[in-house]
Amino acid sequence: MPIGALIRDMRKAKQWTQVALAGRLGESAGRPDGSPSADMVKRWEREKVIPGPFWLSHLAKVFAIRLAQLEAEARLSDVKRRSFLALGTLVAAHGTLAGELVSSVAMRDPGPLMAVQTTHGTDIVIASWTDKASTMNLRRWMNEGEAPILRVNAAGILAKQPGQDQAFEVARVLEHDEEVRTLYITAVTSRVCALDWTTAGRVVRTPSAYAQQAHFLASRFSAEALNPRDAGARWCSFVMLRELSPLIGWSQA
Protein backbone atom coordinates (compact mmCIF):
# COMPACT_ATOMS: atom_id res chain seq x y z
CA MET A 1 0.00 0.00 0.00
CA PRO A 2 1.29 3.52 -0.78
CA ILE A 3 2.61 5.30 2.30
CA GLY A 4 0.35 8.28 1.65
CA ALA A 5 -2.80 6.17 1.60
CA LEU A 6 -1.69 4.35 4.75
CA ILE A 7 -1.12 7.62 6.65
CA ARG A 8 -4.46 8.98 5.46
CA ASP A 9 -6.39 5.82 6.39
CA MET A 10 -4.73 5.55 9.80
CA ARG A 11 -5.49 9.23 10.49
CA LYS A 12 -9.13 8.84 9.50
CA ALA A 13 -9.44 5.68 11.58
CA LYS A 14 -8.41 7.79 14.58
CA GLN A 15 -10.87 10.51 13.46
CA TRP A 16 -8.06 13.06 13.41
CA THR A 17 -7.79 16.03 11.09
CA GLN A 18 -4.50 16.76 9.36
CA VAL A 19 -4.02 19.57 11.86
CA ALA A 20 -4.60 17.18 14.77
CA LEU A 21 -2.12 14.64 13.40
CA ALA A 22 0.49 17.37 12.92
CA GLY A 23 -0.03 18.43 16.52
CA ARG A 24 0.33 14.91 17.88
CA LEU A 25 3.50 14.39 15.85
CA GLY A 26 4.89 17.65 17.20
CA GLU A 27 4.17 16.53 20.77
CA SER A 28 5.71 13.11 20.13
CA ALA A 29 8.85 14.72 18.74
CA GLY A 30 9.07 17.29 21.52
CA ARG A 31 8.22 20.12 19.15
CA PRO A 32 5.11 21.78 20.60
CA ASP A 33 5.40 24.57 18.02
CA GLY A 34 3.42 22.33 15.69
CA SER A 35 6.15 20.93 13.48
CA PRO A 36 5.42 19.31 11.07
CA SER A 37 2.75 21.56 9.61
CA ALA A 38 -0.68 20.39 8.53
CA ASP A 39 0.40 21.25 5.00
CA MET A 40 3.28 18.78 5.34
CA VAL A 41 0.86 16.05 6.45
CA LYS A 42 -1.24 16.86 3.39
CA ARG A 43 1.84 16.53 1.17
CA TRP A 44 2.68 13.17 2.75
CA GLU A 45 -0.82 11.85 2.11
CA ARG A 46 -0.67 12.99 -1.51
CA GLU A 47 2.87 11.58 -1.78
CA LYS A 48 4.27 14.89 -2.91
CA VAL A 49 6.85 14.25 -0.19
CA ILE A 50 7.79 10.94 1.41
CA PRO A 51 8.35 11.22 5.20
CA GLY A 52 11.92 10.56 6.28
CA PRO A 53 13.15 8.24 9.05
CA PHE A 54 12.59 10.82 11.81
CA TRP A 55 8.91 11.39 11.10
CA LEU A 56 8.29 7.75 10.18
CA SER A 57 9.36 6.79 13.70
CA HIS A 58 6.90 9.25 15.23
CA LEU A 59 4.12 8.26 12.84
CA ALA A 60 4.59 4.68 14.00
CA LYS A 61 4.44 5.88 17.62
CA VAL A 62 1.28 7.97 17.37
CA PHE A 63 -0.51 5.36 15.25
CA ALA A 64 0.79 2.47 17.40
CA ILE A 65 1.86 0.41 14.40
CA ARG A 66 5.09 -1.27 13.35
CA LEU A 67 7.83 1.07 12.17
CA ALA A 68 9.08 -1.62 9.79
CA GLN A 69 5.76 -1.56 7.93
CA LEU A 70 5.89 2.22 7.46
CA GLU A 71 9.52 2.04 6.35
CA ALA A 72 8.73 -0.63 3.77
CA GLU A 73 5.80 1.34 2.36
CA ALA A 74 7.89 4.52 2.29
CA ARG A 75 10.66 2.82 0.31
CA LEU A 76 8.22 1.53 -2.32
CA SER A 77 6.38 4.85 -2.52
CA ASP A 78 9.66 6.72 -2.94
CA VAL A 79 10.52 4.48 -5.87
CA LYS A 80 7.12 5.09 -7.45
CA ARG A 81 7.43 8.84 -6.93
CA ARG A 82 10.75 8.85 -8.76
CA SER A 83 9.23 6.83 -11.61
CA PHE A 84 11.50 3.81 -11.22
CA LEU A 85 10.14 0.31 -11.62
CA ALA A 86 8.98 -1.16 -8.32
CA LEU A 87 10.39 -4.51 -9.36
CA GLY A 88 13.85 -3.01 -9.59
CA THR A 89 13.67 -1.93 -5.97
CA LEU A 90 12.33 -5.29 -4.90
CA VAL A 91 15.17 -7.06 -6.70
CA ALA A 92 17.67 -4.86 -4.88
CA ALA A 93 16.05 -5.65 -1.54
CA HIS A 94 15.21 -9.31 -2.07
CA GLY A 95 17.29 -10.35 -5.06
CA THR A 96 19.88 -12.54 -3.32
CA LEU A 97 17.33 -14.62 -1.44
CA ALA A 98 15.00 -14.72 -4.42
CA GLY A 99 17.80 -15.90 -6.68
CA GLU A 100 18.60 -18.77 -4.34
CA LEU A 101 14.95 -19.76 -4.14
CA VAL A 102 14.50 -19.59 -7.91
CA SER A 103 17.44 -21.97 -8.31
CA SER A 104 15.99 -24.41 -5.80
CA VAL A 105 12.60 -24.35 -7.56
CA ALA A 106 14.24 -24.97 -10.92
CA MET A 107 16.16 -27.94 -9.45
CA ARG A 108 12.96 -29.35 -7.92
CA ASP A 109 14.30 -28.85 -4.41
CA PRO A 110 11.43 -27.78 -2.11
CA GLY A 111 13.67 -27.55 0.97
CA PRO A 112 14.28 -23.77 1.03
CA LEU A 113 10.57 -23.03 0.59
CA MET A 114 9.82 -25.19 3.63
CA ALA A 115 12.01 -23.14 5.99
CA VAL A 116 9.91 -19.99 6.51
CA GLN A 117 6.99 -18.17 4.89
CA THR A 118 8.41 -15.88 2.21
CA THR A 119 7.64 -12.15 2.09
CA HIS A 120 5.42 -10.37 -0.41
CA GLY A 121 8.42 -8.66 -2.03
CA THR A 122 10.42 -11.87 -2.34
CA ASP A 123 7.44 -13.62 -3.93
CA ILE A 124 7.08 -10.88 -6.55
CA VAL A 125 10.73 -11.17 -7.55
CA ILE A 126 10.64 -14.96 -7.74
CA ALA A 127 7.38 -14.86 -9.71
CA SER A 128 8.97 -12.55 -12.28
CA TRP A 129 11.83 -15.02 -12.82
CA THR A 130 10.02 -18.38 -12.99
CA ASP A 131 9.83 -20.27 -16.26
CA LYS A 132 7.34 -22.91 -17.41
CA ALA A 133 9.16 -25.82 -15.75
CA SER A 134 9.44 -23.95 -12.44
CA THR A 135 5.75 -23.08 -12.63
CA MET A 136 4.93 -26.76 -12.93
CA ASN A 137 7.06 -27.53 -9.86
CA LEU A 138 5.31 -24.78 -7.89
CA ARG A 139 1.87 -26.03 -8.92
CA ARG A 140 2.74 -29.53 -7.73
CA TRP A 141 4.03 -28.24 -4.39
CA MET A 142 1.01 -25.97 -3.95
CA ASN A 143 -1.36 -28.89 -4.39
CA GLU A 144 0.63 -31.81 -2.99
CA GLY A 145 3.33 -30.37 -0.71
CA GLU A 146 3.60 -32.13 2.66
CA ALA A 147 4.16 -28.96 4.71
CA PRO A 148 1.67 -26.05 4.84
CA ILE A 149 4.60 -23.61 4.57
CA LEU A 150 5.65 -25.16 1.27
CA ARG A 151 2.11 -25.06 -0.08
CA VAL A 152 1.49 -21.44 0.91
CA ASN A 153 4.88 -20.28 -0.41
CA ALA A 154 4.22 -21.98 -3.74
CA ALA A 155 0.74 -20.43 -3.85
CA GLY A 156 2.15 -17.00 -2.99
CA ILE A 157 4.63 -17.10 -5.85
CA LEU A 158 2.13 -18.40 -8.39
CA ALA A 159 -0.39 -15.75 -7.30
CA LYS A 160 2.04 -13.00 -8.26
CA GLN A 161 3.20 -14.25 -11.66
CA PRO A 162 2.93 -11.66 -14.44
CA GLY A 163 -0.24 -12.21 -16.41
CA GLN A 164 -2.00 -13.84 -13.43
CA ASP A 165 -2.28 -17.12 -15.35
CA GLN A 166 -2.49 -19.15 -12.13
CA ALA A 167 -5.13 -16.98 -10.44
CA PHE A 168 -7.96 -19.51 -10.70
CA GLU A 169 -5.83 -22.38 -9.42
CA VAL A 170 -4.55 -20.32 -6.48
CA ALA A 171 -8.12 -19.34 -5.56
CA ARG A 172 -9.19 -22.99 -5.69
CA VAL A 173 -6.41 -24.00 -3.29
CA LEU A 174 -7.20 -21.14 -0.91
CA GLU A 175 -10.82 -22.20 -0.84
CA HIS A 176 -10.15 -25.86 -0.08
CA ASP A 177 -6.86 -25.93 1.87
CA GLU A 178 -7.58 -24.50 5.33
CA GLU A 179 -3.92 -24.42 6.43
CA VAL A 180 -2.82 -22.52 3.34
CA ARG A 181 -5.81 -20.20 3.61
CA THR A 182 -5.04 -19.31 7.23
CA LEU A 183 -1.37 -18.60 6.53
CA TYR A 184 -2.10 -16.55 3.40
CA ILE A 185 -4.90 -14.46 4.93
CA THR A 186 -2.81 -13.77 8.03
CA ALA A 187 0.13 -12.62 5.88
CA VAL A 188 -2.12 -10.34 3.81
CA THR A 189 -3.76 -8.91 6.93
CA SER A 190 -0.38 -8.23 8.54
CA ARG A 191 0.99 -6.48 5.46
CA VAL A 192 -2.08 -4.53 4.42
CA CYS A 193 -3.23 -3.42 7.87
CA ALA A 194 0.25 -2.83 9.33
CA LEU A 195 -0.25 -5.38 12.11
CA ASP A 196 2.18 -7.76 13.75
CA TRP A 197 1.66 -11.44 12.93
CA THR A 198 -0.03 -12.30 16.24
CA THR A 199 -2.56 -9.48 16.02
CA ALA A 200 -3.23 -10.21 12.34
CA GLY A 201 -3.98 -13.82 13.26
CA ARG A 202 -6.48 -12.67 15.86
CA VAL A 203 -8.20 -10.42 13.34
CA VAL A 204 -8.51 -13.34 10.94
CA ARG A 205 -9.80 -15.76 13.58
CA THR A 206 -12.19 -13.42 15.41
CA PRO A 207 -12.92 -10.27 13.38
CA SER A 208 -15.87 -9.52 15.67
CA ALA A 209 -13.37 -8.63 18.41
CA TYR A 210 -12.20 -5.73 16.23
CA ALA A 211 -15.57 -4.11 15.51
CA GLN A 212 -14.26 -0.68 16.51
CA GLN A 213 -11.57 -0.94 13.83
CA ALA A 214 -13.88 -2.44 11.20
CA HIS A 215 -14.01 0.67 9.01
CA PHE A 216 -10.24 1.00 8.91
CA LEU A 217 -9.71 -2.70 8.23
CA ALA A 218 -12.37 -2.72 5.53
CA SER A 219 -10.81 0.29 3.82
CA ARG A 220 -7.44 -1.48 3.66
CA PHE A 221 -8.92 -4.71 2.31
CA SER A 222 -11.05 -2.79 -0.20
CA ALA A 223 -7.91 -1.30 -1.71
CA GLU A 224 -6.06 -4.63 -1.67
CA ALA A 225 -8.99 -6.37 -3.36
CA LEU A 226 -7.99 -4.45 -6.50
CA ASN A 227 -4.31 -5.41 -6.33
CA PRO A 228 -3.51 -6.47 -9.92
CA ARG A 229 -0.29 -8.27 -8.94
CA ASP A 230 -1.52 -10.76 -6.34
CA ALA A 231 -4.46 -13.08 -7.02
CA GLY A 232 -4.18 -14.57 -3.55
CA ALA A 233 -4.32 -11.19 -1.84
CA ARG A 234 -7.41 -10.28 -3.86
CA TRP A 235 -9.15 -13.49 -2.84
CA CYS A 236 -8.19 -13.10 0.83
CA SER A 237 -9.29 -9.46 0.86
CA PHE A 238 -12.74 -10.35 -0.42
CA VAL A 239 -13.03 -13.03 2.28
CA MET A 240 -12.11 -10.53 4.99
CA LEU A 241 -14.51 -7.93 3.59
CA ARG A 242 -17.28 -10.50 3.79
CA GLU A 243 -16.43 -11.15 7.44
CA LEU A 244 -16.14 -7.45 8.30
CA SER A 245 -19.25 -6.18 6.51
CA PRO A 246 -21.68 -7.09 9.35
CA LEU A 247 -19.46 -5.18 11.78
CA ILE A 248 -19.48 -1.83 10.01
CA GLY A 249 -22.63 -0.70 11.79
CA TRP A 250 -21.22 -1.75 15.17
CA SER A 251 -18.13 0.40 14.76
CA GLN A 252 -20.37 3.46 14.42
CA ALA A 253 -21.98 2.87 17.80
Disulfide bonds with the S-S distance in Angstrom:
none
